[in-house]
Amino acid sequence: MEGFKEWFDEQNYSAHAIVNLYNHNPDKKIKEIAQITGKSVGEIYRILHNFNVTPNRQKTNHHNVINFANSGYNIKQIADFTGYTERNVRYILANERKNG
């Protein structure tokens, strides 16, 4: 049965399978999906866009940055909470002030 396991691990994920993997695993990052499927991160994004699926997890995280800032947390704390760099947090907040 080792042959089957090797084949299964190396199976070629279809575009539909990738979209389903993305939609049904909200905790998985694009990079993790790329590793699972053997596709590049760029290819995962292209597939999602071809199916009119916008990777909106980033928007959710941006919203979290804004909520933390509005709650009085400092840049370093927000970076620690969200996994962004402090520079990224400043960028998100500056864009929010400019567009908000």
Residue, then its C-alpha position, 0 to 999 in steps of 0.5 A: m500500500e505504500g505506492f498508494k500513499e505516495w500517489f495520494d500524497e503527490q496527487n495533482y490537485s484540481a482547481h476545484a479542489i484548491v478552491n474547496l480547500y480554501n473555502h472549507n479551511p478558514d484557518k489555512k493560509i495561502k502559503e499552507i495551501a500552496q505547500i499541501t498542493g505543491k503549487s506556488v502561492g501565485e498559482i493559488y491566488r490565480i486559481l482563486h481569482n479565476f473562480n471569483v474567490t477573493p482571498n479576504r482573510q487579509k481584509t479580516n486581519h486589516h479590520n482586526v488591526i483597526n479594531f485593536a488600534n481603536s481599542g487603545y493597543n499600541i503598534k507593537q501589541i497589534a503586530d504581536f496579535t495579528g502576526y504583521t510587522e510593526r511597519n505593516v501595522r503602521y501602513i494599514l493604519a495610515n491607509e485607514r486614516k487616508n481612506g476612512 
